[in-house]
Amino acid sequence: MRRAAGFVLIGLGAFAVVLAILLPTVAVHKSKVTPLDLDITQRAVATNAKVLDAATNQLKTVTLRATRVVKSDSTASDSTNTTVFETLCVVIVQGKTPDCLHSSDPRLLSITTDRVTANRRSGESVHVAKWHENVNGQPARHSGLTYKWPIDTQKKDYSFYMPDLLKAFPAKYVGTDRVAGLKTYKFVSYSGVQKYKVLGLFDGTYEDTTTAWVEPLTGAVIYGEEHQVQRIDSPTDPKGTLALDATFKFDKKSVDEQAKFSQDEIDKLQAAQLWAPIGLAVIAIAAFVGAYFLLRRRTPAGGADPESQDRPGGPSPDDDPNYAEPPVWAGSSQT
């Protein structure tokens, strides 16, 4: 029974060793991918934004709010790639204003949609024809990063896709910051001045600077800013008539939610990479020590070899009842 229990403990210890090796390597690597159940709402506010009033043809200063909703499409995703659908609604905030409005509401500035498929690990856009990537319902070919940065983001330049312009631009790594208690990598993507249909109607230009603070382990954007300038071509002004000049910044709730998501994922990774292997190592050591004590030969008090007690030997005086001590002769000596 003792031997059987000892071998069981050896097996348990070996299993714990294998698991301690696999958890921080194979298991963690497979788990570091974009989830298939994303449902994220981010809000960014632009105070003191300049907007061209179509009724008066004059600029007015307003507060704008951009609400972005990103959801996974599980029917257009697999173990390698995932498809997300994004809706971005920009409204003029006047009193208690909903995140999005009907097209007839004058407070609605714009609404856009984007459907894109990306690799779950690298975050890079991929083209899968059957999953119908598009921008505003029109077929589009995405490239570079979109709404999620790579798992294990590096301190290097990436390519960042801007759906309004239907193309990607360099996103340059510019440094490291702490945001909401987390270490982040800061990236800046500048479009330059690009030809653009303002409000989908007027020939003009679009200039965008997007800055993202990315938590590197998860690839989540903890904080973001976007400075956007739109101008309508004008025969009297080479630069064009200003139609929009706004800097959108994530609100506190969005920052807190992104930070919590990242911290939860970091805690899970640390548990799998550090604490779980340590716990398994302790279990393995305890199992091997227990097996040693169960399987070693026990020595009785006095130090006699237990095997010698069972070993057959010659007769001793006590074994023969007729055995008598030899006589001692006179004059003999015993030494």
C-alpha positions in Angstrom: 0.0 0.0 0.0 2.9 2.3 0.9 4.6 1.6 -2.4 1.4 2.3 -4.4 0.9 5.6 -2.7 4.5 6.5 -3.3 4.2 5.9 -7.0 1.0 7.9 -7.1 2.8 10.8 -5.6 5.6 10.5 -8.2 3.0 10.7 -10.9 1.4 13.7 -9.3 4.8 15.5 -9.0 5.7 14.7 -12.7 2.3 16.1 -13.8 2.8 19.3 -11.8 6.2 19.8 -13.4 4.9 19.4 -16.9 2.0 21.7 -16.2 4.3 24.3 -14.7 6.3 24.3 -17.9 3.3 24.4 -20.2 1.4 27.2 -18.5 3.8 30.1 -19.1 4.8 28.9 -22.5 2.2 27.0 -24.6 -1.0 27.9 -22.7 -0.2 31.6 -22.2 0.8 32.0 -25.8 -2.5 30.5 -27.0 -4.5 32.7 -24.7 -2.8 36.0 -25.9 -5.3 36.8 -28.6 -8.1 39.2 -29.2 -11.3 37.9 -27.5 -14.2 36.9 -29.8 -16.8 38.8 -27.6 -15.7 42.4 -27.9 -18.4 44.9 -27.0 -16.7 48.2 -26.3 -18.2 51.7 -26.1 -15.7 54.6 -26.1 -16.6 58.3 -25.8 -14.4 61.2 -26.7 -15.3 64.9 -26.2 -14.0 67.9 -28.1 -14.5 71.2 -26.2 -14.2 74.5 -28.0 -14.6 72.9 -31.4 -15.1 75.0 -34.5 -17.9 74.0 -36.7 -19.2 75.7 -39.9 -22.9 76.5 -39.4 -24.6 75.7 -42.8 -27.4 78.1 -42.0 -25.3 81.2 -41.4 -22.1 80.1 -43.2 -20.3 81.2 -40.0 -18.1 79.3 -37.6 -19.5 78.5 -34.2 -17.8 77.2 -31.1 -19.4 74.1 -29.7 -18.8 70.9 -27.7 -18.7 67.7 -29.7 -19.0 64.1 -28.5 -17.9 61.2 -30.5 -19.2 57.8 -29.5 -17.6 54.7 -30.9 -19.1 51.2 -30.5 -17.0 48.2 -31.5 -18.6 44.7 -31.4 -17.3 41.4 -32.6 -19.1 39.4 -35.2 -18.6 35.8 -34.0 -20.1 34.4 -37.2 -17.3 36.0 -39.1 -14.4 35.0 -36.8 -12.3 32.0 -36.2 -9.3 30.9 -34.1 -7.0 33.1 -36.2 -9.0 36.2 -37.3 -11.9 38.2 -36.0 -14.3 40.6 -37.6 -15.6 43.7 -35.8 -18.2 46.2 -36.7 -17.7 49.8 -35.6 -20.2 52.6 -35.5 -19.0 56.2 -34.9 -21.5 58.9 -34.1 -20.5 62.6 -33.7 -23.0 65.0 -32.2 -23.2 68.6 -31.0 -23.8 68.5 -27.3 -26.7 70.8 -26.3 -28.1 70.0 -22.9 -28.9 66.3 -22.5 -27.9 64.9 -25.8 -28.0 61.2 -26.7 -24.9 59.4 -28.0 -26.4 59.3 -31.5 -29.4 60.9 -33.2 -31.7 60.6 -36.2 -30.3 62.0 -39.4 -32.9 64.8 -39.4 -31.7 66.1 -36.0 -29.5 69.2 -36.6 -27.3 68.2 -33.6 -26.0 65.2 -35.6 -22.7 66.1 -37.2 -21.8 62.7 -38.8 -22.3 59.0 -38.5 -19.9 56.4 -40.0 -19.6 52.6 -40.0 -16.7 50.3 -40.5 -16.5 46.5 -40.8 -13.0 45.1 -40.7 -11.3 41.7 -40.2 -8.0 41.5 -38.3 -5.5 38.9 -37.1 -6.3 38.1 -33.4 -2.7 38.3 -32.4 -1.0 40.9 -34.5 -4.0 43.2 -34.9 -3.2 43.6 -38.6 -6.1 43.9 -41.1 -6.6 40.8 -43.3 -8.8 40.3 -46.3 -11.4 37.5 -46.1 -13.8 38.0 -48.9 -16.7 36.0 -47.4 -16.7 38.3 -44.3 -17.4 41.5 -46.4 -15.2 44.2 -45.0 -16.6 47.7 -45.8 -16.7 51.4 -44.9 -20.1 53.0 -44.7 -21.5 49.9 -46.5 -19.2 50.3 -49.4 -16.5 47.6 -50.1 -13.1 48.7 -48.8 -9.7 47.1 -48.5 -8.3 47.7 -45.1 -4.6 47.6 -44.2 -2.5 48.1 -41.0 -4.0 48.4 -37.6 -7.6 49.6 -36.8 -9.3 49.3 -33.4 -6.8 47.1 -31.6 -3.1 47.1 -31.4 -0.9 44.0 -31.3 -0.7 41.7 -28.4 2.8 42.5 -27.0 3.0 45.8 -28.8 6.6 46.8 -29.6 8.4 50.1 -29.4 8.4 50.5 -33.2 6.4 52.2 -35.9 3.2 50.6 -37.2 0.7 51.4 -40.0 -2.7 52.8 -38.8 -5.9 52.8 -41.0 -8.1 55.8 -41.1 -11.6 54.8 -42.5 -12.5 58.4 -43.4 -9.6 58.5 -45.9 -9.7 54.8 -46.8 -6.0 54.4 -46.4 -3.4 53.7 -43.7 -0.7 56.1 -42.5 2.5 55.5 -40.4 1.9 55.4 -36.6 5.2 56.4 -35.1 6.4 55.3 -31.7 7.3 58.5 -29.7 7.8 57.4 -26.1 6.4 55.8 -22.9 3.9 57.3 -20.5 1.9 56.1 -17.5 -1.9 56.4 -18.0 -4.4 55.4 -15.3 -1.6 53.6 -13.4 -0.5 51.6 -16.4 2.6 51.7 -18.5 1.7 52.7 -22.1 3.5 53.2 -25.4 2.6 56.4 -27.2 2.0 56.4 -31.0 1.2 59.3 -33.3 -0.3 58.9 -36.8 -0.5 62.0 -39.0 -2.4 61.8 -42.3 -1.1 65.1 -43.8 -3.6 67.2 -45.9 -5.7 64.8 -48.0 -8.4 65.4 -50.6 -11.8 64.7 -49.1 -15.5 65.1 -49.6 -16.6 67.3 -46.7 -20.0 66.0 -45.4 -19.9 63.7 -48.4 -20.9 66.7 -50.6 -18.2 69.4 -50.9 -14.7 69.1 -52.4 -12.1 69.9 -49.8 -9.4 68.5 -47.6 -9.0 66.4 -44.4 -6.1 66.5 -42.0 -6.0 64.1 -39.0 -3.5 63.5 -36.2 -4.4 60.5 -34.0 -2.5 59.9 -30.8 -2.9 56.5 -29.0 -1.6 55.5 -25.6 -1.4 51.7 -25.9 -1.0 49.2 -23.0 1.6 46.9 -24.6 0.8 43.5 -23.1 -2.9 43.6 -24.2 -2.7 46.0 -27.1 -5.6 48.0 -25.7 -5.8 51.7 -26.3 -6.1 53.2 -22.8 -6.3 56.8 -23.9 -6.6 58.5 -27.2 -6.8 62.0 -28.8 -7.7 62.9 -32.4 -7.2 66.4 -33.9 -9.2 66.7 -37.1 -9.4 69.6 -39.5 -11.7 69.7 -42.5 -11.8 72.5 -45.1 -14.0 73.2 -48.1 -12.3 74.3 -51.3 -12.7 78.0 -51.8 -11.8 80.2 -54.8 -10.8 83.0 -52.5 -8.8 81.1 -49.9 -6.0 78.7 -51.0 -6.3 76.9 -47.7 -10.0 76.5 -48.1 -12.9 77.5 -45.8 -12.7 75.9 -42.4 -15.6 73.5 -41.8 -14.3 71.7 -38.7 -11.5 72.0 -36.3 -11.8 69.7 -33.2 -9.6 67.8 -30.8 -11.4 64.8 -29.4 -10.2 63.3 -26.1 -11.3 60.1 -24.4 -13.5 60.8 -21.4 -12.7 59.5 -17.9 -15.1 56.7 -18.0 -13.7 55.3 -21.2 -10.1 55.6 -19.8 -11.2 53.8 -16.6 -12.9 51.0 -18.5 -10.0 50.4 -20.8 -7.6 50.5 -17.9 -9.7 47.9 -16.0 -9.9 45.6 -19.0 -6.1 45.7 -19.4 -5.4 45.3 -15.7 -7.7 42.2 -15.5 -5.9 40.7 -18.5 -2.5 41.5 -17.1 -3.5 39.8 -13.8 -4.6 36.7 -15.6 -1.3 36.6 -17.6 0.8 37.1 -14.4 -1.1 34.3 -12.7 -0.5 31.9 -15.5 3.2 33.0 -16.1 4.3 33.4 -12.5 2.1 32.4 -9.6 0.6 29.2 -11.0 4.0 27.8 -11.9 5.3 28.6 -8.5 2.3 26.9 -6.9 2.8 23.8 -9.1 6.5 23.7 -8.3 5.6 23.6 -4.6 3.2 20.8 -5.2 5.7 18.9 -7.2 8.4 19.2 -4.5 5.9 18.1 -1.8 4.8 15.1 -3.9 8.4 14.0 -4.6 9.4 14.3 -0.9 6.3 12.4 0.2 7.1 9.7 -2.4 10.7 9.4 -1.1 9.6 8.8 2.5 7.0 6.3 1.4 9.3 4.3 -0.8 12.5 4.2 1.2 13.3 1.1 3.3 12.6 1.5 7.0 15.4 0.6 9.5 14.4 -0.6 12.9 15.7 0.8 16.1 19.2 -0.5 16.8 20.3 -0.1 13.2 19.9 -3.7 12.1 19.4 -4.3 8.4 15.8 -5.4 8.0 16.8 -7.8 5.2 19.2 -9.6 7.5 16.4 -10.4 9.9 14.7 -12.4 7.2 17.9 -14.0 5.8 18.3 -17.8 6.6 21.4 -18.6 8.7 23.1 -21.6 10.5 21.8 -23.0 13.9 22.5 -21.1 17.0 22.8 -22.6 20.5 19.3 -21.6 21.4 18.0 -23.5 18.4 19.1 -27.0 19.7 17.6 -28.0 23.1 20.3 -30.8 23.4 23.1 -28.5 22.9 25.5 -28.3 25.9 28.5 -26.2 26.6 31.7 -28.1 26.2 33.5 -29.0 29.5 36.3 -26.9 30.8 39.3 -29.1 31.5 41.5 -28.6 34.5 44.6 -26.7 33.6 43.0 -25.2 30.5 42.8 -21.5 30.1 40.2 -19.5 28.4 41.0 -16.2 26.9 
